[in-house]
Amino acid sequence: MSEINGKVVVITGASSGIGEATAKLLASRGAHVVMGARRVEKLEALASLIQAEGGSALYQQLDVTSIEQMQSIIRLAQSRFGRVDVIVNNAGVMPLSPLEALKIDEWNRISTSISAEFCTVLPQVYP
Ligand SMILES: NC(=O)c1ccc[n+]([C@@H]2O[C@H](COP(=O)([O-])OP(=O)(O)OC[C@H]3O[C@@H](n4cnc5c(N)ncnc54)[C@H](OP(=O)(O)O)[C@@H]3O)[C@@H](O)[C@H]2O)c1
């Protein structure tokens, strides 16, 4: 049996790309995936797909720049499955432009990827 089977895995940024693919793969191998991202309609569709294929998936809207929302998704996983085994700390943005383009809004959004790091300590801080 797969070592992934039965693991409780929180995945941030699960609404597209690497996070979505990770959720599908881990769920297909028996993990309980708890998915977060801002585009909740994408998460809803993904959870339905995973469940239709016999997998276990929950989702909750999540903006990783909000510590309260990160606490909330960890608590969701803990309350539904009793624990968190793994956090796939995937949410992030990667805007690319030359500095002289002065895309200050994009620069400020890079903090998303830094804020997301707090998620990795939440199970210890909020048992
Ligand atoms: N693809 C690459 O070549 C590459 C290379 C190096 C690093 N990475 C990193 O790998 C990760 C995934 O990349 P990807 O290519 O799969 O990109 P992607 O398709 O754009 O996925 C990014 C995910 O992050 C979520 N996200 C962004 N801001 C968020 C926020 N504030 N709160 C919660 N979720 C947020 C997005 O969901 P919502 O918009 O629905 O919130 C989306 O699900 C990113 O952190 C990226 O920086 C990717």
The ligand as an ORCA input file, in Angstrom:
! r2SCAN-3c Opt
* xyz 0 1
  N       6.028     27.028    -12.790
  C       7.315     27.334    -12.563
  O       8.185     27.253    -13.458
  C       7.769     27.761    -11.191
  C       9.118     27.990    -10.955
  C       9.541     28.365     -9.681
  C       8.607     28.514     -8.678
  N       7.300     28.303     -8.934
  C       6.381     28.465     -7.834
  O       5.554     27.309     -7.736
  C       4.279     27.709     -7.266
  C       3.189     27.233     -8.230
  O       3.454     27.757     -9.507
  P       2.531     27.457    -10.758
  O       3.402     27.483    -11.951
  O       1.689     26.241    -10.501
  O       1.660     28.795    -10.780
  P       0.086     29.080    -10.869
  O      -0.595     28.133    -11.803
  O      -0.036     30.544    -11.107
  O      -0.428     28.735     -9.418
  C      -0.236     29.600     -8.344
  C      -1.246     29.200     -7.276
  O      -1.037     30.049     -6.162
  C      -2.294     30.551     -5.769
  N      -2.135     31.826     -5.102
  C      -1.536     32.953     -5.568
  N      -1.622     33.928     -4.652
  C      -2.287     33.383     -3.598
  C      -2.696     33.898     -2.348
  N      -2.452     35.171     -1.976
  N      -3.360     33.079     -1.488
  C      -3.628     31.805     -1.840
  N      -3.274     31.264     -3.007
  C      -2.614     32.060     -3.876
  C      -3.123     30.651     -7.032
  O      -4.487     30.540     -6.732
  P      -5.548     31.751     -6.661
  O      -5.163     32.734     -7.724
  O      -6.855     31.059     -6.897
  O      -5.429     32.275     -5.268
  C      -2.676     29.394     -7.755
  O      -3.441     28.284     -7.352
  C       4.303     29.226     -7.106
  O       4.597     29.535     -5.756
  C       5.429     29.640     -8.032
  O       6.015     30.865     -7.620
  C       6.850     27.934    -10.155
*
